[in-house]
Amino acid sequence: MNKYESLQQAAQAYFAQNPEAKQEKVILLWREEGGSSLSYYGGQASQLRDWPERQGQPMQHVLRLDLRQLPQPPADFLSLFVANPADNEAFLPFNDSSQLHFHTGQAAMPNTPPIAPLASQMIQQKALMLPSEIFGWEAPNEALKAIRQQLFNCSYLGGQPLWLQSDEHHGAFIGQFDERLAPDLNLGDSGLMYLFEDTAFWQCY
């Protein structure tokens, strides 16, 4: 049983016992070869007017995510760029080391990008409904705590952030991921990257 199946089974069991529980849509993300997903790690960036830079140096295209399964997506697709992924400084909200590009998923850049792309790999994504009460600092019972812990160990879109440290930002949340989704991106000690409509930053232990 994979993470998606395990989480779905736990959520369905909880809803069977608590049919009135509020639900939130979450889209799990994981790297996997093959499939038909339009999300991917590394690879070529979609069409851009101006390539993101930091201090005059081109930033690295880290990943592209399909946002169309979200209830109210800010755009069809999101691309994340990070300056020097292996040793970046994107550890605070509104840092200058990360940049989000929202777009329609147009074709890749027709010209040679200013920086060599990371090796591309497909990102699979699959939606499921989870109890709303798992979000926040503490789930109210053991069943919800178990579901919360399972989700905490996943990369996902939608729902609400599960913070490693303090609640650093209150903007419109898009999703979060760990280094298993983006292996060339340094997120510190077992860190998580948080994606909001207006910023992207990470926390670690």
Protein Blocks (a to p, Z undefined) as FASTA:
>chain_A
ZZklmmmmmmmmmmmmmmmbccdddddddddeejjbfbdeejjddddfbdcdeehiacdd
fbdcdfklpmbacbfbdcdddehkllccklbghiakbccdddehiacdfbdcfbdcdddd
ddddddddddfklgcjbdfbfklmmmmmmmmmpcceehidddfbdcfbfcdcfbdcdfkl
mmmbcgbjhiacdddfkbccdddZZ
